Amino acid sequence: MTKTITLREANQAFARCVRKVEAGEDYLITRNGKPVARLVPAATDQSRRLSPAQEAALARTRARIAMGWPIGAGVLDRDALHER
């Protein structure tokens, strides 16, 4: 869950904020009530975190891909695709 803090609060308690971000929290930093930055955990495996809805959509898409799409061409193999 994202916690909103002011820029002043972030400056005064930066080390504490970083420790909490390492534990998985997110911060939205505001200046005069307007969002200016986000403090979020760095992805260690270079992948982004997906929401449960995105995870479900990805699973449905992978299932559709595994089933394939009928294109009316019959069975295709390497010899059928490349004339000799």
Steps between C-alpha positions, in 0.01 A plus 500: 500500500626846414550746783491872421756725669612857446838589359596644837410174678697302241806720551484481877450123517667379180690209661182374667311527169771303319488225765122475456535495121749214534227319696258551209320828569445769236500876560339777299684824572308825467592868490222745585251214471604402146676168426861551392676164552463135595732303724460131414709185540751437225427186300778255577407259222430774245133401479210715603246399756158426353168559667273198556286609204809525278619157620161351408506664156851370439393146598200518261723625219756223554220240499367637168848493349551141615175395325600674178285675243335318211609653170361232267841398366509148640809356659812697415850368529838612375479305173156638421619855560823477298491365150800300398 
